[in-house]
């Protein structure tokens, strides 16, 4: 009897720690679910709570002045900037999501999903290729709750009784949902973001392929709020996700250098055979992928791939006949951060794919997806800043040094308020961008829809560059607020810090984004005009903003400015555009104490170069009430 209760040394730690919860009696309903071997989703049985009443009296000392575990924080209610944009009228289920994900349990799920990494299984026990990735149950739990709240789908869900009109606040609700979920765990944001941004591409082009394919891949299940982790043909699943594979070893962001070849197999069905590889393919367990490849035929067999324009293809994991599509996962990346999410290197060998759009039109086809994922990169980075601020503030509210709480130390106040300004400016910008997406896709302001679309395009690139660039520095400063306690893995801070550089690298690194901003202003002058029109509405609100905007206009409107000079200073220009845009939004939407402090500390003559180096005119005490605690 006693022997049956002993835990083996080889049993995983999470099972040993929570074995009592696994033995709790279940209801008849749960028994039925557990007995169903075809269940589409099986949750982890673990329930995480902080240790109760730990012993503070040690053999040599009494443990005092330690920060208690953060057991609950309403991720919606505690965020004043989020509430400024996501209100009672447009919040959907965001308030409920902020409450449900507010507990210690979900933060520990994120920690556990990162401790137990995805595992690649290339073969089954008989030596047959399966190329599947297995994840820890905590990862599936997080995916399930993200999909239940429609992070991937809410922007594209039709209004009741309509097949054409989208949720008019769907992109804002998507942004807020991703923002909240990323604060708990960022790894699941990648599949949810790719599905959100890939759906409009498929909605536009997928029906033009062929009936066998469309029957086997029901597009409406991409919008399902049911998470189905099983590796099965799409028509047997209750929910589907989208991935993408663009970059290759020799080219990286330069997709025109791609060498993956596409050979036409059936022109009537738009079916091609792919031969080649992808250097980065995240979320390889997606049900389908958007892939860039070079079409090869008799006319261009001797043409170098660098002179070709790639085409965009739909690549399902399973074929219409129910067989696996050859999709060879070579290995998983051993990444710095984002470790709960699988990123892989893949090879195509006789892989079937269907052309989306026209031949050699791949960048034009997939750019809509990239536009959405760039928005999500900025959203996720803003979320990391916010959660870093939460952790730093909680620590400062409970830790004493030199006879006072850290929060009462004047210099710590300076640092926390500086972090607050950076976080709130980032949150305001991404939420405003989401409202522009809503206006663009739903044609809400039909009289100036083109101007809104132009502003959304350039502002998304600006936000992606600047917010993602600021995140590593912001999260590091927040980590330092915790001292040594923030540098150990039991803290959440190392995970946030490792995640921080990611979004600046994915979907176009800093230099690529800056050059895209310049290219956008050259090819689409209306985007620059839309930006300047938006900023002119704030003139007179703050002297530092007025002066900064005047400098930007002087640079941009200078005639005959050498293009190589502008390109060399593209980062400087992108930074100025971003700071002015953030300041303009804060002037419009947040209290004057916030906007004045931001403009003085980011655009004024006495701006500092490190966090905590605030100008003397910033009233830190007035801003303390905006901290999470």
VENWOMO-V692124 format. One record per pair of residues at least 24 apart in sequence whose C-alpha atoms are under 8 Angstrom apart, sorted by the first residue. I is the first residue (numbers start at 0). J is the second residue. D is the distance in Angstrom with one decimal. If there is no record, write none. Layout:
i->(I	I)
j->(J	J)
d->(D	D)
This chain:
i->(17	17	20	20	20	21	39	39	39	39	39	39	40	40	40	40	41	42	42	42	42	43	43	43	46	47	47	47	47	47	48	48	49	64	64	64	65	65	66	66	66	67	69	69	70	70	71	71	71	72	72	72	73	73	73	73	74	74	74	74	75	77	77	78	79	80	80	80	80	81	81	81	81	83	83	84	84	84	85	85	85	89	89	90	91	92	93	93	93	96	96	96	97	100	100	100	105	105	106	106	108	108	108	108	109	109	109	109	109	110	110	111	112	112	112	112	113	113	113	114	115	116	116	116	117	117	117	117	118	119	119	121	121	130	130	130	131	131	131	132	132	132	134	138	138	139	141	141	142	142	143	143	145	145	145	145	146	146	146	146	146	147	147	147	148	148	149	149	149	149	150	150	150	150	150	150	151	151	151	151	151	152	152	152	152	152	152	153	154	155	156	164	165	165	167	167	167	167	168	168	169	170	170	170	170	171	171	171	171	174	174	174	174	174	175	177	177	177	178	178	178	178	179	181	181	181	182	182	182	182	185	185	185	186	186	186	186	187	187	188	189	189	189	190	190	190	190	190	191	192	192	192	193	193	193	193	193	193	194	194	194	194	195	196	196	196	196	196	196	197	197	197	197	197	198	198	199	199	200	200	200	200	204	204	205	207	208	208	208	208	208	209	209	211	212	212	214	215	215	216	230	230	231	232	232	232	232	233	233	239	239	240	240	240	241	241	241	241	241	242	242	242	242	242	242	242	242	242	243	243	243	243	243	244	244	244	244	244	244	244	244	245	245	245	245	245	246	246	246	247	247	247	247	248	248	252	252	254	254	255	255	255	255	255	255	256	256	257	257	257	257	257	257	258	258	258	259	259	259	260	260	260	260	261	261	261	261	262	262	262	263	263	263	268	269	269	270	270	270	270	271	271	271	271	272	272	272	272	273	273	273	273	273	273	274	274	274	274	274	275	275	275	276	276	276	276	277	277	277	278	278	278	279	279	279	279	280	280	280	280	281	281	281	281	282	282	282	282	283	283	283	283	285	286	286	286	287	287	287	287	288	288	288	289	289	289	290	291	293	294	294	307	308	308	308	309	309	309	309	309	310	310	310	310	310	310	310	310	311	311	311	311	311	311	311	311	311	311	312	312	312	312	312	313	313	313	313	314	314	314	314	315	318	324	324	325	325	325	326	335	335	336	336	336	336	337	337	337	369	370	370	372	373	373	373	373	374	374	374	374	374	374	376	376	376	376	376	376	377	377	377	377	377	377	378	378	379	380	380	380	380	380	381	381	381	381	381	381	381	382	383	383	383	383	384	384	384	384	384	385	385	387	387	387	387	387	387	388	388	388	388	388	388	388	389	389	389	390	390	390	391	391	391	391	391	392	392	392	393	394	394	395	395	396	410	411	411	412	412	413	413	413	413	414	414	414	415	415	416	416	416	416	416	417	417	417	418	418	418	419	419	420	420	420	421	424	424	424	424	425	425	427	427	427	428	428	428	428	429	432	432	450	450	450	451	453	453	453	454	454	454	454	456	457	457	457	457	457	458	460	460	460	460	461	461	461	461	461	461	461	462	463	463	464	464	464	464	464	464	465	465	465	467	467	467	467	468	468	468	470	470	471	471	471	474	476	510	513	513	513	514	514	516	517	517	534	534	534	537	537	537	540	541	541	541	543	543	543	543	544	544	544	544	544	547	547	547	548	551	551	578	592	592	592	593)
j->(45	46	44	45	46	45	226	227	228	229	236	237	226	227	228	229	136	136	137	139	140	136	137	140	104	103	104	105	107	108	103	104	103	397	398	399	397	398	394	397	398	397	103	393	102	103	101	102	103	98	101	102	97	98	100	101	98	100	101	179	179	627	628	627	625	423	426	427	589	175	426	427	430	588	589	427	430	431	171	172	175	168	172	172	172	148	172	175	176	148	176	179	179	179	180	183	141	183	183	184	137	138	140	141	137	138	141	183	184	184	491	137	136	137	138	339	337	338	339	339	339	338	339	340	338	339	340	341	331	330	331	327	328	326	327	328	230	284	328	283	284	341	339	187	339	228	184	187	187	226	225	226	176	180	187	191	191	223	224	225	226	224	225	226	176	224	173	176	222	224	174	176	177	191	192	195	191	192	194	195	222	194	195	221	222	223	224	222	195	222	222	441	440	441	437	438	441	443	434	437	437	433	434	436	437	430	433	434	437	375	378	429	430	433	430	375	378	379	378	379	381	382	382	379	382	383	382	383	385	386	337	379	498	337	338	339	340	339	340	379	281	282	340	240	241	242	282	285	240	371	372	375	240	241	242	243	368	372	221	240	241	242	371	367	368	369	370	371	372	241	242	289	367	368	241	368	367	368	364	365	367	368	355	356	355	355	268	269	353	354	355	268	269	319	318	319	319	318	319	319	284	286	317	316	317	318	321	286	317	285	286	285	286	287	285	286	287	288	289	280	281	282	283	285	286	287	288	289	280	281	288	289	290	277	279	280	281	288	289	290	291	277	279	280	290	291	277	278	279	276	277	278	279	277	278	507	511	291	309	304	305	306	307	308	309	304	305	291	292	293	304	305	309	292	293	304	291	292	293	292	293	294	295	292	293	294	295	294	295	296	294	295	296	353	353	354	351	352	353	354	351	352	353	354	349	350	351	352	347	348	349	350	351	352	346	347	348	349	350	346	347	348	344	345	346	347	344	345	346	343	344	345	342	343	344	345	342	343	344	345	340	341	342	343	340	341	342	343	328	341	342	343	316	315	316	317	313	314	315	316	313	314	315	313	314	365	314	361	359	358	359	359	359	360	361	358	359	360	361	362	354	355	357	358	359	360	361	362	354	355	356	358	359	360	361	362	364	365	352	353	354	355	361	352	353	354	355	350	351	352	353	352	351	350	351	349	350	351	350	497	498	494	497	498	501	497	498	501	506	456	459	506	459	460	463	506	429	432	459	460	462	463	463	467	502	503	505	506	429	462	463	466	467	502	426	429	502	466	467	470	499	502	422	425	426	429	466	467	470	426	470	474	495	499	421	422	470	473	474	422	423	473	474	477	478	492	495	415	418	419	422	474	477	627	626	627	628	477	491	492	415	477	478	480	481	626	627	628	628	480	481	480	481	628	611	480	611	619	623	611	612	613	619	610	611	612	477	611	611	619	622	623	626	610	611	613	473	477	610	625	626	593	596	597	473	581	582	584	585	466	581	581	584	585	462	580	581	584	462	458	459	525	526	529	529	525	526	529	526	527	529	530	526	516	519	526	527	530	530	512	513	515	516	512	513	516	573	574	576	577	577	503	512	503	508	509	512	513	573	573	574	577	499	500	502	503	500	503	509	499	500	496	499	500	499	610	570	569	570	573	566	569	573	566	569	579	580	583	583	586	587	586	586	595	598	598	599	602	603	579	582	583	598	602	575	579	602	579	575	576	602	618	621	622	622)
d->(6.3	7.4	7.1	6.5	6.9	7.0	7.5	5.1	6.7	6.6	7.6	7.5	6.7	5.7	6.4	7.9	7.9	6.4	7.9	7.0	5.8	5.1	6.2	6.7	6.5	6.9	4.5	7.8	6.5	7.7	6.3	6.0	7.2	7.8	6.1	6.5	7.5	6.5	6.1	5.4	5.9	7.6	6.8	7.5	5.7	4.6	5.3	4.6	6.1	7.9	4.9	6.8	5.6	5.1	7.8	5.0	6.7	7.4	5.9	6.4	7.6	5.5	7.8	6.7	6.8	6.1	6.8	6.4	7.5	7.6	6.8	7.3	7.6	7.4	7.7	7.7	6.5	7.5	7.4	7.7	7.5	6.1	7.8	6.5	6.8	7.0	6.8	6.8	6.3	7.2	7.4	7.7	6.6	7.9	7.5	7.4	8.0	6.6	5.2	7.3	5.3	7.5	7.9	7.5	7.0	7.4	7.6	6.1	4.9	7.7	7.5	6.5	7.7	5.2	5.2	5.3	7.8	5.5	4.6	7.7	7.4	6.4	5.6	7.9	8.0	6.5	7.0	6.0	8.0	7.1	6.9	7.9	7.1	7.3	6.1	5.7	7.7	6.7	8.0	7.6	6.5	7.7	7.9	7.3	6.9	7.5	7.9	6.9	6.0	7.0	7.2	5.2	7.8	7.0	8.0	7.6	7.6	7.9	5.0	6.4	6.2	4.9	6.3	7.5	7.5	7.2	7.4	8.0	8.0	5.8	7.8	5.6	6.0	6.5	7.9	7.6	4.8	6.2	5.7	4.4	7.3	7.8	6.0	7.4	4.9	7.4	7.5	7.8	7.7	7.4	7.0	7.0	8.0	6.5	6.1	7.7	6.2	7.8	7.3	6.0	6.7	5.3	6.8	6.3	5.6	6.4	4.8	5.7	7.1	7.3	6.6	7.6	6.6	6.4	7.4	7.8	7.2	7.0	5.9	5.9	7.3	5.0	6.9	6.0	6.0	7.0	5.5	5.9	7.5	5.5	6.7	7.3	7.7	5.1	6.9	5.4	4.8	7.7	6.5	7.8	7.8	7.3	7.6	6.8	7.0	6.8	6.1	7.6	7.5	7.8	6.2	6.5	7.9	5.9	5.7	7.3	7.6	6.6	7.3	5.4	4.6	6.8	7.6	7.3	4.7	7.3	7.7	4.8	6.0	6.4	7.7	7.8	7.8	5.0	7.7	8.0	7.6	7.6	7.0	6.9	6.7	6.6	5.6	6.0	6.7	7.8	6.1	6.1	6.8	7.2	7.4	5.4	7.6	6.3	7.9	5.6	7.9	7.9	5.2	7.8	7.5	7.9	7.3	7.7	5.3	7.5	6.1	6.8	7.3	7.5	6.0	5.2	5.6	7.0	5.4	6.0	5.2	5.7	7.8	7.8	7.0	6.1	7.1	5.5	7.6	6.1	4.5	6.5	6.6	7.3	4.7	4.6	5.9	6.3	6.7	5.0	7.5	6.7	6.3	5.0	7.0	6.6	7.5	7.7	5.7	5.4	5.9	5.9	6.0	6.7	4.7	4.5	7.0	7.2	5.2	6.6	7.9	7.8	7.5	7.4	5.6	7.3	6.6	5.9	6.3	6.2	4.7	7.9	6.7	7.1	6.8	7.3	7.6	7.1	6.6	6.0	7.9	5.1	6.0	5.6	4.9	5.9	6.3	6.0	5.7	4.6	5.9	6.1	5.7	6.8	7.8	7.9	7.7	7.8	5.5	5.5	6.8	5.7	4.6	6.6	5.8	5.1	5.9	7.2	5.5	5.4	4.8	6.1	5.8	6.3	5.8	5.1	6.3	6.8	7.7	5.0	4.8	6.2	7.0	5.8	5.1	6.7	7.6	5.7	4.1	5.7	5.9	5.4	6.4	7.4	5.0	6.9	6.6	5.7	5.5	7.7	5.7	5.0	6.0	6.8	7.7	6.0	3.9	5.8	6.8	5.5	5.9	7.7	7.8	7.0	7.0	6.7	7.6	6.0	5.5	7.7	6.9	5.5	4.1	5.7	5.9	5.1	6.3	5.1	6.4	7.7	6.9	6.4	7.6	7.4	7.4	7.6	5.0	7.1	7.4	7.9	5.0	6.7	5.3	7.0	7.4	7.8	7.4	5.5	4.5	5.3	3.7	7.1	6.1	5.6	7.3	7.9	7.8	7.0	4.1	7.3	6.6	6.9	5.8	5.2	4.5	5.4	7.9	5.5	5.0	6.4	6.6	7.9	6.7	4.7	6.7	7.4	7.9	6.0	6.6	6.6	5.0	7.6	6.6	6.1	7.6	7.0	4.7	4.8	7.4	7.6	5.7	7.8	6.8	7.6	7.5	7.0	6.9	7.1	6.0	6.2	7.3	7.8	5.9	8.0	7.7	6.6	6.4	7.2	5.1	7.7	7.8	7.9	6.6	6.2	4.9	5.9	6.0	7.3	7.4	5.7	7.6	6.5	5.6	6.1	6.9	6.7	6.5	5.4	5.6	7.7	6.8	7.9	7.4	7.6	7.2	7.4	6.4	7.0	8.0	5.6	6.1	6.4	6.1	5.7	8.0	7.9	5.6	5.7	7.3	7.0	7.2	7.4	6.6	6.9	7.7	7.9	6.1	7.9	8.0	6.0	7.8	7.6	8.0	7.7	7.7	5.4	6.9	5.7	6.3	7.2	6.9	6.6	6.6	7.7	6.3	7.5	7.8	7.5	7.1	7.9	7.7	6.8	7.9	4.8	7.3	6.8	6.6	5.7	4.0	7.7	8.0	7.5	7.8	6.3	6.9	7.0	7.9	5.9	5.8	7.1	6.6	7.5	7.0	7.9	6.9	7.1	7.7	6.2	7.7	5.7	7.5	8.0	6.8	6.2	7.4	7.5	6.9	7.2	7.1	7.9	6.1	7.0	7.3	7.3	6.9	7.2	7.4	5.7	7.3	6.4	4.5	6.4	5.4	7.6	5.3	5.7	7.2	6.4	6.8	6.1	7.5	7.8	7.6	6.2	7.8	7.4	6.4	7.7	7.8	7.1	6.3	8.0	7.1	5.8	6.5	7.4	7.7	6.8	7.8	5.7	6.1	7.1	7.6	7.5	6.4	6.3	7.7	7.2	5.8	4.8	7.6	6.0	7.5	5.6	7.1	6.5	4.8	5.7	7.0	7.2	7.4	5.7	6.0	6.2	7.0	6.8	7.5	7.5	7.3	7.8	7.1	6.4	6.1	7.3	7.4	6.9	8.0	7.1	7.4	5.9	6.5	5.7	5.3	6.5	6.9	7.6	6.2	6.6	7.5	6.9	6.4	6.5	6.8	7.2	7.5	7.6	7.4	7.1	7.2)
